[in-house]
């Protein structure tokens, strides 16, 4: 049973390993530093991370810590890094002491005994520095497998100039959103209101969660048991809504994060970009952005305006790996590298990160920050702070990447007219139940 479950946790990395040519016997060195070590006699903690402008944060940490120093390497972004980490776990060596992981893959690696439970190393001492949702995303039962860094509370970025041109108010509900999409089409606008990317993965799951979907029940205390409920009433409601917009030609179905998609984000093809709090940075960093465009931010539309539900798309953490040579020192790095206002100002101003560390999240500085791309709008105060405060967390499966791949496949079939919106989710449920059973899980 244990060996079967280890294979489950490697779903992300095994798939990616085929692309990179890594074999299970290869190891990846974690000892090459790309930064300056200030105190050569101090304990060195190797770190893998791909944050923009991270070297400035590392230098700040090393200059302020006499006993611990960070030795940082960018081992690749997302699946590229996860592949190397998986290879190191299989080999029994080669992992860094501390690793940047998206919250959605924590269970995939903790089930393989690849991560340290940080409760033994003072995680509870910093729990109060994070929001409820951020802390739930790094926890499983009583265990805490990472320290939150940045998050993706969701809002709506929109072209005010386009909406104004067609007499459309920024929608506050999904009913208003659909009506706005129809108005835009009826007026003969050259673009559409928004995109529904079938490869949205965490984005699509967040939309389902807003309507009450709780797709997985999983606790590392019982690692062989999982609850799967991806074809619930809330998910089917949301899926039917978007499929109706697709069938009417009111939204696009372009894959997200392609060159074509990026162009359409900034050339007026989409009047609205439903985005995470990192979206403004992503959007403003795209080339060929229209300098005459008027961008604004507003809260994400709601199903019930009187009872808003906040959702999240993405987020990263720092975890201590089971191969860490000095786990206590590694925990210090995980807890403290983004544990100062100075470090976070680098993260916010140079890397466009949305902080989950409450001392900066709740500061006047962050609340009142003006964003030139949005005409000087204080988008944190207007949108994202409330979204972050209202997010209560999410439970991911220990084979989340596989689940996302299956979701993408089913949504694509739906948008191609090959199956109904309900059938797509019923088929998703069946495929995940089958997979879980094949991998040795017992269904709750």
C-alpha positions, 0 to 999 in steps of 0.5 A: 500500500505504501509504495502505491501511495508514493507513486500517487504523490509523484504524479506531477513530477513523474509526468514532468520527468518524461519531458526533462529526461530525468530518471529516478536515479539522477539527483540534483545538487542543491549546494550551488549558491547564486547569491552572496554568503555574508557569514561563511561560518554560519549554518547554510540552508539551501533554498529552491525558489523562483520568485522574481527579485528574490536575490534582494530578499535573500541578501536582506536575510543574510545580512540580518542573520548571523547564525543562518545563511541562505544558499539560493538556487532557482531550480526551475518554475513550477513543474520544472522544479517539482520534477527535480524535487521528485527525482531527489526524493526517489534518489534519497538525496539532492533535495534542498533544505527549503523549497518553494511550493505552490499550496496545491501540491503540498499534499502530493509531496507530504504523502511521500514523506518529502516534507517536514511537519513544522509544528515541531519547529515553531510553526504555531508561533507564527500562525497568528501572522497569517489569515485563516485561509492561508494557514488552512492551505498549508495544514493537514489535520494537526500538521503544518507542512509549509509557511505561507508566502503569497496568495491569489485572492480573486477580483475582477480587472476590467476595461472601463473604457470598453464598458463605458463605450457600450453603456455597461456597468461593471458587473457585481453579480454573475447574472449581471456578468451574463447580461453584460456579455449579451449586451456587448455581443448585441452591440457588435463589439469586436471582442467578447466580455471575457475568456473561459479557459478550459485549462484554467485548473485552479481558476476553474476550481475556484469558480466552483468553490464560490458556489459551495463546491468542496471537491476533496476531503483529505487529511494526512492523518489518514493518508489512505482515505479520500473523499471525492465530490467534484460533481456536486450541485454547486459545481454543476451550477457554475459549469452550466452557467459558463457552458451557456455563455460558451454556446451563445458565443458570449465568451471565448474559450482560449487556453490561458497563458499562451502568447495569443491569450496574453495578446488578447488580455491587453488588446481589448479582445477581452473586456474583463479579466477575472483574476487573482491578486497577482493578476495586476502584476501579470497584466501590467508586465505584458508587452504591447499593452495599449497605453490608451486602455483604462483599466480598473479593478472591482470585486469578483462577481457574486452569485448572491450579492447579499452573501459574498463568497471570496475565492482564491487562485494560486499561492506559494509557500516555503516548506522544509524538506525531509532531506534538510540537514539542519531542520531547525535552521531550515525552519528559521528560513521558512518562517523568517525569509519573508518575515519583515516589512523590508522584505515584503516591500521588495516582494510587493514593489519588485515582484508584484506578490500579494502578501499573506503575512498580516503585518504587511497585509494589514499595513497602511502602506499596503492598503493605500498603495496606488497602482499607476496601471490602474489609474492610481486606483488603490486596488488592495483597499478597493478589492483584494484585502477584503477578498483575502480576509474572506477566503477560508481555505481549500483542501487539495487532493494528494493527486491534484495535478492529475485531477486538474488534468482530468478537469481540463480534459472534461471542460474541453470536451464540454466546450467542443459540444461533445458532452453536456456540462453535467456529463462532463463533471459526472465523467470527472467524478468517475475518472477520479474515483477510478484513479484513486482506487487504482492508487490504493486509496479508500473512498470515503 
